[in-house]
Amino acid sequence: MEGINLYENQLFSSIKEIIIESRSRTFRMVNSILIETYWQIGKTIVEDELQGKRRAEYGRATLKTLSKQLTLEFGSGFDDSNLRNMRTFYKAFPIRDTLRHELSWSHYRLLSRIDSEDKKNYYINESIAGNWNSRMLQRQINSLAFERVLTQPDSILEKQTIHNFIKDPYIFEFLGLSPETKNSEHSIETAIIDHIQQFLLEFGKGFAFVARQQHIVTDTSDFYIDLVFYNYLLRCFVIIDLKTGELSHQDIGQIDMYVRMYDDLKRNPEDNPTIGILLCSEKDETIVKYSVLNDKNNLFASKYLLILPKEEELKQLIEHDRLKFDLSNKNN
């Protein structure tokens, strides 16, 4: 009897996989057709507009009339707002062969509003690599993820470095912690573990969680590292030390020691050197400038925020930090 049940379970699992794969292929096919249809509609609208025969009055009135006709003929999905989205979509992606069918119409509506090609390509590549849904993409755009990465590779083929992954500042509004409350390092660490999927989204592509409070034993002492990750794209361990309050020389000395210790005791021969990141609520740029952080390519200090600031405030903070980062690199 048990043998029959096992056989039936295996049969069910096999057929279940066939159905799931079939539905997945169907979704990809339908999505691909939908994207190309909307692109073609957008192209037709733009070309008609550019003919000039109705240029003066072309716009909302024309699209409203067109919307009524299409809705009457084909049903919902062709309101004037969506037709404007299709028009914007084509203007943002005028070459059909560049469309990525891994992305949905919801993705493309968000991407079409981005005016910078570099920024647009960043979000396309990150969305596909990280399997972001449109809600995740919206959050990353709103939080200026592109601007917060320390440096961007000049091309998609360029070899990436840790500078293409590290952000400053990091934004942890999803932890649900109030910046008005005195949060302990333990409470922040616990909140990160409770929201690990969102943390990995914010942290960037290629990161996998390894350990919390990893125990490191030397001949004379015991140490506990707050958080340990592995980046399979950079092929290295990334250790994180959480700090509340102002950054100190002692904090920098500690992360430096942890990185050396991890390289000596935990790193595998095929791994690249370990990266250390100090996540701190307050960052003293003078301390950063005159410490080992300014001399090493594997030690970083990044500020974290527990709320998502208004866009203008965040832009000012990023520009301020980038100016200091660029001056520091120039001096080196």
PyMOL commands that set and color helices and strands:
alter all, ss='L'
color gray80, all
select helices_A, chain A and resi 2-50+60-74+80-92+96-98+105-111+117-129+134-142+145-148+162-164+173-175+185-194+196-203+249-265+285-289+292-294+311-331
alter helices_A, ss='H'
color red, helices_A
select strands_A, chain A and resi 170-171+207-217+222-231+236-246+272-282+299-305
alter strands_A, ss='S'
color yellow, strands_A
deselect
rebuild
show_as cartoon
